[in-house]
Structures are given as structure tokens and as C-alpha cells.
Amino acid sequence: MNIFVGMLDKVYYMNRCIELAQKAIGDTSPNPMVGAVIVAEGRIIGEGYHRCCGEPHAEVNAIASVKKEDLHLLQQATLFVNLEPCSHYGKTPPCADLIIEKKIPHVIVGSLDPFPEVSGRGIKRLREAGVFVETNVCGKECDELNKRFFTFYKKKRPYIFLKWAQSTDGFMGRQGERIIFSTQKTLSLVHQMRHNEDAILVGTNTAIEDNPSLTCRLVDGKNPIRLVLDRNLRIPFTHHLYDGSCRTVIFTEKPLPSTKNIEFQRLDFSKNILNQIMQYCYENKIMSLIVEGGATLLDSFLYEGLCDELRVEVSPIKLGDGIRAPMLDFVFTEEIIEHFDNNSIIFYRKKNA
């Protein structure tokens, strides 16, 4: 029985795993996005992905999808999965044990799991049971898929996106004046981004002046956790951030009793505030964060090196003066530019992020 698969086929089937996994973006946190494909006799006999935290993992769904007439092929099949099968009991049983139970002889893995309770143990368990395991197939692409998950466990902080809109001459606005740079299309993309990520952070002045909802209204999706910096509780309680529509955390030095969906979290403002926010995110398994504050908050994140990607929307509007947009340095590379009507969105990636 020849269970080996050619390299071109390995890339094809692993890319299919990634494609499946991406269907659940925004829905699996704090779990990773995982897809699985089962191949036998040169064809896919089963595939699946992890749809939501607490639900069956990708390997379970892939095995369950195999038709009755193909079940006998499992004992000569190759299972592709973009992340190492789990070996521990969480909300679901270990996937490694299921693979062994079904006598699947060949497993091809994209990324090793950084989660301490797995981290090589799943592969070890499979190999000890006689399963032939290959690793690091399309490893770069698989790591990229779960960049949030990897950053969280390796750096003990969320994967951080800084986001702002600006005029074509580099201004974010004028003091006391609200200027709309985004179009209806780019606003819908912002709302999709909110669904994709765990939390969104704004500062006091942005919250007061713009009165944002920070919810996912223009697309069908979940709302991010709203994180708000408000040292002296200056934001009026009549503002949208206090509407109780979704979980909201107010970072302050004057905490009040928490109410439904509103949590007051005390910080020591005499110390590094951003490090305290990162610690809160880590303790609460917030794996990705959008920073949508004003120039001061954005500059603070850039200064501390707390950023992985930037999303900068540039409008053709010229202001001539006002609040300067953050200045970027050599640690960022321009990744891609997308055009929507007359606006452009420039995506930057931190080098070696």
C-alpha cells in the first residue's frame, strides 16, 4: 500500500485545508482556524473545518463527512490538516486519539501548535501509535493563517492592527471638527474587519467627539469587545459605548460597579498603560485587537512597538492643516494597495511580524 503523496498534491490539499479554515474567520477565537482534508485513491473522501469555539474540530468534521461506502478507505488514507492535531481534553476530545482510532496511517501537518498543552504532543502521540506524520508542509502559509493564535501564545499579547483614515496630504482631521473620509464601501469593510477580530480599542477624545458604536452593523457578524481608555470617566453615559449592546470594558482609574455588558477595569495610570492593557487581553484570551483611536493613542502603540499590521485609508480630500496622521518608519513594509471609488486602502506589515 503506497500512502505517500507527491509534493504538488501536498501543496494542493494543504491549500484546500487553508481555504476551508478561512470560512470560520472571526468565529473560532480563542481557538485557531483549522481545516482538514482526507485523501484516498487520489480523491478527497472527506473534508471539514472548525466552525466555532466549543464545536467539533476540523479532523472530527472531516472524518464525519466520509460517506459510508468510503469508510473502509480511511485505513489507507492521508489526512491533511493545517495545524497539529490536539492531544488534550478541552471542550472536545483529542483529535489525535480519533485519528488513531480510525487507523488513518498518514497525516500531513502544516503548522506545529504553539499552545503549551499541545505543542508537539499531538504529533508525538500519532507517531508512537505508528502513524506516519509529515510536518511543515506549506508551513509559512499555515502560520500566516493563524497569525493571531501564534502571536498570542508566543508574545503573550493579541495580534494588533492599527487603523486610521486620513486626507491625501496626511491629516486625520481637525480639532473639534468631524470629517468623514470613508465611503459606504470602505465602511462596510471596516465592519467586516470588526467581525474578524476579537476587540477594538479607542481613546477618550475619539469616544467623546465621534460617539462611535464600534459594532458590526453593515455586515452580518459578531461585535468585537469594545475597549475604551477613559482615565477620569469623561465619556458621557448617554454615548453609544454605554448602550450595553455588547461587552464593553472601560479602562479607568475611577472604576464604578460593573453593569450588564459594561465592565470598569482599574489601571495604574502612573505606569505603562499599554502593557497593562496587553496583560488584560492575555488574561482574557483576546487574541486580536484593532486600535482605532486618535493620533495620540496610535502614536503610543507605534512608539512601544505594539503593532503587527496597519490599515490606512487615504481619501482624496486635502485639509492643508489639522491633526497629523502617524508617521511610519522603516520597520513597516508596504504590502498591498486596494482602491475603492476614489479612496485607497494601504495595508502595511511589520517586518518579521
Residue, then its C-alpha position, 0 to 999 in steps of 0.5 A: m500500500n503506497i500512502f505517500v503523496g507527491m509534493l504538488d498534491k501536498v501543496y494542493y490539499m494543504n491549500r484546500c485545508i487553508e481555504l476551508a479554515q478561512k470560512a470560520i474567520g472571526d468565529t473560532s477565537p480563542n481557538p485557531m482556524v483549522g481545516a482538514v482534508i482526507v485523501a484516498e485513491g487520489r480523491i478527497i473522501g472527506e473534508g471539514y473545518h472548525r466552525c466555532c469555539g466549543e464545536p467539533h474540530a476540523e479532523v472530527n468534521a472531516i472524518a464525519s463527512v466520509k460517506k459510508e461506502d468510503l469508510h473502509l478507505l480511511q485505513q489507507a488514507t492521508l489526512f491533511v490538516n493545517l495545524e497539529p492535531c490536539s492531544h488534550y481534553g478541552k471542550t472536545p476530545p483529542c483529535a489525535d486519539l480519533i485519528i488513531e482510532k480510525k487507523i488513518p496511517h498518514v497525516i500531513v501537518g502544516s503548522l506545529d501548535p504553539f499552545p503549551e498543552v499541545s505543542g508537539r504532543g499531538i504529533k508525538r502521540l500519532r507517531e508512537a501509535g505508528v502513524f506516519v506524520e509529515t510536518n511543515v508542509c506549506g508551513k509559512e502559509c499555515d502560520e500566516l493563517n493563524k497569525r493571531f493564535f501564534t502571536f498570542y501564545k508566543k508574545k503573550r499579547p493579541y495580534i494588533f492592527l492599527k487603523w486610521a483614515q486620513s486626507t491625501d496630504g496626511f491629516m486625520g482631521r481637525q480639532g473639534e471638527r468631524i470629517i468623514f473620509s470613508t465611503q459606504k464601501t470602505l465602511s462596510l469593510v471596516h465592519q467586516m474587519r470588526h467581525n474578524e477580530d476579537a476587540i477594538l480599542v479607542g481613546t477618550n477624545t475619539a469616544i467623546e467627539d465621534n460617539p462611535s458604536l464600534t459594532c458590526r452593523l453593515v455586515d452580518g457578524k459578531n461585535p468585537i469587545r469594545l475597549v475604551l481608555d477613559r482615565n477620569l470617566r469623561i465619556p458621557f453615559t448617554h454615548h453609544l459605548y454605554d448602550g450595553s449592546c455588547r461587552t464593553v470594558i472601560f479602562t479607568e482609574k475611577p472604576l464604578p460597579s460593573t453593569k450588564n455588558i459594561e465592565f470598569q477595569r482599574l489601571d495604574f495610570s502612573k505606569n505603562i498603560l499599554n502593557q497593562i492593557m496587553q496583560y488584560c487581553y492575555e488574561n482574557k484570551i483576546m487574541s486580536l485587537i484593532v486600535e482605532g483611536g486618535a493620533t495620540l493613542l496610535d502614536s503610543f502603540l507605534y512608539e512601544g512597538l505594539c503593532d503587527e499590521l496597519r490599515v490606512e485609508v487615504s481619501p482624496i480630500k486635502l485639509g492643508d492643516g489639522i491633526r497629523a496622521p502617524m508617521l511610519d518608519f522603516v520597520f513597516t513594509e508596504e504590502i498591498i494597495e486596494h482602491f475603492d471609488n476614489n479612496s485607497i486602502i494601504f495595508y502595511r506589515k511589520k517586518n518579521a511580524 
